[in-house]
């Protein structure tokens, strides 16, 4: 089996069919790949839809489990996977027609641990076809490097739906999704990249990321919103441990660490942005900042640069880096936000 596609689902009845249909439209036989749908105790028809597909396609499997979050759902699918490569896909996203076989051929021909590819953001209009599949030269030798060099030279996304992973590679690392916390994909992505020996990027238009106002990261309920803030803080601390593992003798270690520090400080920056709209007492902020200072994640001296720049970022960093300004700024913003909301 060439590929295992793992789809964690929670209340995705509106989008799951388009996702699965795109995977069935890949000119691959059932024996070449499997689709593992993990139902995380959905309250709508998600499970029913998944089971309907499984009854019609021998390569579709359904795991029905108690709700434990997306990290646990992905781990459950991963534990069942049998493909040579693994792809973690979200149920509200989909892929362009006939693109996965091209990616798998590249992975196999070059014995890659990880292959990244192009993702396109969409709202409602469907984009079922790859814009450059006809011009893409699959026979061209990709630029292969290890993950440390990849990170050093490219800004990488936090998410896990823009690359394939060799199953033997991820198993040998022992890396799994953290469970019960958000930012689990950001942590796993960087952890995997740092251990990859053979990585490449295919400039092929493959993935469709659907922008939804109802997505988990846009959920504005106080309980969820505050949890994301604390989980951003956790990610910043996890990245401190990750950065310490980079071998200093690697030729690209310095550039890799610089980019990882930027990513670590981005967790702190966006935590502060979320704090502006949250109901977390401002009295908790000093303790948070003290913890970040101990791991060199604050002040935000390594955030602005190639990956994050512009007047908006610069103005907020100016405020966030000056402790006496933070509390009055957040209190003023919350008053204004409450008024206009």
KASUL-V666566 format. One record per residue. RES is the residue in three letters. PHI is phi as a letter, one per 20 degrees, with the letter a starting at -180 (* if undefined). BURIAL is I if it has 9 or more other C-alpha atoms within 8 Angstrom, else O. Layout:
# KASUL-V666566
[[RES | PHI | BURIAL] [RES | PHI | BURIAL]]
This chain:
# KASUL-V666566
[[UNK | * | I] [UNK | e | I] [UNK | b | I] [UNK | d | I] [UNK | d | I] [UNK | d | I] [UNK | c | I] [UNK | e | I] [UNK | c | I] [UNK | b | I] [UNK | l | I] [UNK | c | I] [UNK | f | I] [UNK | f | O] [UNK | c | I] [UNK | f | I] [UNK | f | I] [UNK | f | O] [UNK | f | I] [UNK | f | I] [UNK | g | O] [UNK | f | I] [UNK | f | I] [UNK | f | O] [UNK | d | I] [UNK | c | I] [UNK | l | O] [UNK | c | I] [UNK | f | O] [UNK | g | I] [UNK | f | O] [UNK | e | I] [UNK | b | I] [UNK | c | I] [UNK | d | I] [UNK | d | I] [UNK | e | I] [UNK | d | I] [UNK | e | I] [UNK | e | I] [UNK | l | I] [UNK | f | I] [UNK | d | O] [UNK | d | O] [UNK | e | I] [UNK | g | I] [UNK | f | I] [UNK | f | O] [UNK | f | I] [UNK | f | I] [UNK | f | I] [UNK | f | O] [UNK | f | I] [UNK | f | I] [UNK | f | O] [UNK | d | O] [UNK | c | O] [UNK | f | O] [UNK | e | I] [UNK | d | I] [UNK | d | I] [UNK | c | I] [UNK | d | I] [UNK | d | I] [UNK | c | I] [UNK | f | O] [UNK | f | O] [UNK | b | I] [UNK | n | I] [UNK | f | I] [UNK | f | I] [UNK | f | I] [UNK | f | I] [UNK | f | I] [UNK | f | I] [UNK | f | I] [UNK | f | I] [UNK | f | I] [UNK | f | O] [UNK | e | O] [UNK | f | I] [UNK | c | O] [UNK | f | I] [UNK | f | I] [UNK | c | I] [UNK | c | I] [UNK | c | I] [UNK | e | I] [UNK | c | I] [UNK | e | I] [UNK | f | I] [UNK | e | I] [UNK | d | I] [UNK | b | I] [UNK | c | I] [UNK | f | I] [UNK | g | I] [UNK | m | I] [UNK | e | I] [UNK | f | O] [UNK | f | I] [UNK | f | I] [UNK | f | I] [UNK | f | I] [UNK | f | O] [UNK | f | I] [UNK | f | I] [UNK | f | O] [UNK | f | O] [UNK | d | O] [UNK | l | O] [UNK | e | I] [UNK | f | I] [UNK | b | I] [UNK | c | I] [UNK | e | I] [UNK | b | I] [UNK | e | I] [UNK | c | I] [UNK | c | I] [UNK | e | O] [UNK | c | I] [UNK | d | O] [UNK | d | O] [UNK | f | O] [UNK | f | O] [UNK | c | O] [UNK | f | O] [UNK | d | O] [UNK | f | I] [UNK | f | O] [UNK | c | O] [UNK | f | I] [UNK | f | O] [UNK | e | O] [UNK | f | O] [UNK | e | O] [UNK | f | O] [UNK | e | O] [UNK | f | O] [UNK | f | O] [UNK | f | O] [UNK | e | O] [UNK | e | O] [UNK | b | I] [UNK | e | I] [UNK | f | I] [UNK | f | I] [UNK | f | I] [UNK | f | I] [UNK | f | I] [UNK | f | I] [UNK | d | O] [UNK | c | O] [UNK | f | O] [UNK | d | O] [UNK | f | O] [UNK | f | I] [UNK | f | O] [UNK | d | I] [UNK | e | I] [UNK | d | I] [UNK | b | I] [UNK | e | I] [UNK | c | I] [UNK | f | I] [UNK | f | I] [UNK | g | O] [UNK | f | I] [UNK | f | I] [UNK | f | O] [UNK | f | O] [UNK | f | O] [UNK | m | O] [UNK | f | I] [UNK | c | O] [UNK | f | I] [UNK | f | I] [UNK | d | I] [UNK | n | O] [UNK | c | I] [UNK | e | I] [UNK | m | I] [UNK | f | I] [UNK | f | I] [UNK | f | I] [UNK | f | I] [UNK | f | I] [UNK | g | I] [UNK | f | I] [UNK | f | I] [UNK | f | I] [UNK | g | I] [UNK | f | I] [UNK | d | I] [UNK | f | I] [UNK | e | O] [UNK | c | I] [UNK | c | I] [UNK | b | I] [UNK | d | I] [UNK | d | I] [UNK | e | O] [UNK | d | I] [UNK | f | I] [UNK | c | I] [UNK | e | I] [UNK | d | I] [UNK | e | I] [UNK | e | I] [UNK | e | O] [UNK | c | O] [UNK | f | O] [UNK | e | O] [UNK | f | O] [UNK | g | O] [UNK | f | O] [UNK | d | O] [UNK | f | I] [UNK | d | O] [UNK | f | O] [UNK | g | O] [UNK | f | O] [UNK | f | I] [UNK | g | I] [UNK | f | I] [UNK | f | I] [UNK | f | I] [UNK | f | I] [UNK | f | I] [UNK | f | I] [UNK | f | I] [UNK | f | I] [UNK | f | O] [UNK | f | I] [UNK | f | I] [UNK | f | I] [UNK | f | I] [UNK | f | I] [UNK | f | I] [UNK | f | O] [UNK | f | I] [UNK | f | I] [UNK | f | O] [UNK | e | O] [UNK | f | I] [UNK | f | O] [UNK | f | O] [UNK | e | O] [UNK | f | O] [UNK | f | O] [UNK | d | I] [UNK | g | I] [UNK | f | O] [UNK | f | I] [UNK | f | I] [UNK | f | I] [UNK | g | I] [UNK | f | I] [UNK | f | I] [UNK | f | I] [UNK | g | I] [UNK | f | I] [UNK | f | I] [UNK | f | I] [UNK | f | I] [UNK | f | I] [UNK | f | I] [UNK | g | I] [UNK | f | I] [UNK | f | I] [UNK | f | I] [UNK | f | O] [UNK | f | I] [UNK | g | I] [UNK | f | I] [UNK | d | I] [UNK | e | I] [UNK | d | O] [UNK | f | O] [UNK | g | O] [UNK | f | O] [UNK | f | O] [UNK | e | O] [UNK | f | O] [UNK | g | O] [UNK | f | O] [UNK | f | I] [UNK | f | I] [UNK | f | O] [UNK | f | O] [UNK | f | I] [UNK | f | I] [UNK | f | O] [UNK | d | I] [UNK | m | O] [UNK | d | I] [UNK | b | I] [UNK | f | O] [UNK | e | I] [UNK | e | O] [UNK | d | I] [UNK | e | I] [UNK | f | I] [UNK | q | O] [UNK | f | O] [UNK | e | O] [UNK | c | O] [UNK | b | I] [UNK | p | O] [UNK | f | O] [UNK | f | O] [UNK | g | I] [UNK | f | I] [UNK | f | O] [UNK | f | O] [UNK | f | I] [UNK | g | O] [UNK | f | I] [UNK | f | I] [UNK | e | I] [UNK | d | O] [UNK | g | O] [UNK | f | O] [UNK | e | I] [UNK | f | I] [UNK | f | I] [UNK | f | O] [UNK | f | I] [UNK | f | I] [UNK | f | I] [UNK | f | O] [UNK | f | I] [UNK | f | I] [UNK | f | O] [UNK | f | O] [UNK | f | I] [UNK | f | O] [UNK | f | O] [UNK | e | O] [UNK | f | O]]
